[in-house]
């Protein structure tokens, strides 16, 4: 049987290692301590409460992804390092939270290492695949749930095989594989033509499978969640969708605390990356905001809760969608910080909204910023402005540079 995960000699798509990039360490005694979507931004290994040990696992897996290594190659390189750190055999691990008794753990156990490798590799590949799906779904709009390659498949997973649904269907929010420990299910992106061809054959369906849920109580945290039947607790999430959602949320939180200079640098990196286009292709149900600028004077004028300015998924979808995927649109958002820095704040009499009017070498620009109902700043529009209109606004309404 072929090794699971990324195969040796396989050219690793750039989206896969990006899933690992930026994941912070979260030591945990139990797999219940880091739950569901937390895995999108926090790397953990059950019982690895030692930071040095956890760092070794994360870095070795990231390296295996970069090099396209399979399990045996990764294990052969890792075990000597585990021994060097004193983890070459069974050791007693104490629960830092004192909820569970001490446990004897051998991190060199092939079975334990197989579980760690498989879970991380399959989640990383799923996240990378989801990113590619969002980029190409205009041409390949549907996903086909493919039969598991496992020798002992779960009956519920077999029942989902042959399901064909749009890439934005809510089903994929919870049922995008892997759907459990050692799950080897997959999805394949298909065209409209293949969809119609498959649906004319037995064994394929365009109906969303019924997904009755059961109640699961996390005994470590006390959290009560509903888990669809057939999915292991903690796996009812889409790794790629979770990665984008949690990345943007945690990014905004970090920028709030980082201070203006660091936030400006991070925002410039965001708009030089694929993240804005990925967000623009998320399903409409995903209410995600991408940071685009820091504007303290605008925040003061609108009495906002923060100086961080963001742009919504809806606005990005409108401006960066497939039908309007012009480079100038991305450049416009990337230039928002410079436009705000060099512009003049204009109150046009609209409640909770201001324009920043800026003259550049390529003409006049109007950056419209609004305060949301929750008190945060959002970009409404970035567009060119006729010189006559700009000068008219500045003539009577300018109140200083933001």
Buried (B, 14 or more C-beta within 10 A) or exposed (E): EEBBBBEEEEEBBEBBBBBBEEBEBBBBBBBBBBBBBBBBBBBBBBBBBBEEBBBBBBEBBBBBBEBBBBBEBBBEBBBEBBEEBEBBEEBEBEBEEEEBEEBEBBBBEEEBBBBBBBBBBBBBBBBBBBBBBBBBBEEBBBBBBBBBEEEEBBEBBBBBBBBBBBBBBEBBBBBBBBBBEBBBBBBEBBEEEBBEEBEEEEEBBBEEBEBEEEEBEBEBBEEEBEBBEBBBBBBBBBBBBBBBBBBBBBBBEBBBEBEEEEBBEBBEEBBEEBBBBBBBBBBEEBEBBBBBBBBBBBBEBBEBBBBBBBBBBEBBBBBBBEEEEEEEBBEBBBBBBBBBBBBBBBBEEEEBBBBBBBBEEEEBBBBBBBBBEEEBBBBBBBEEBEEEEBEEBBEEBBEEEB
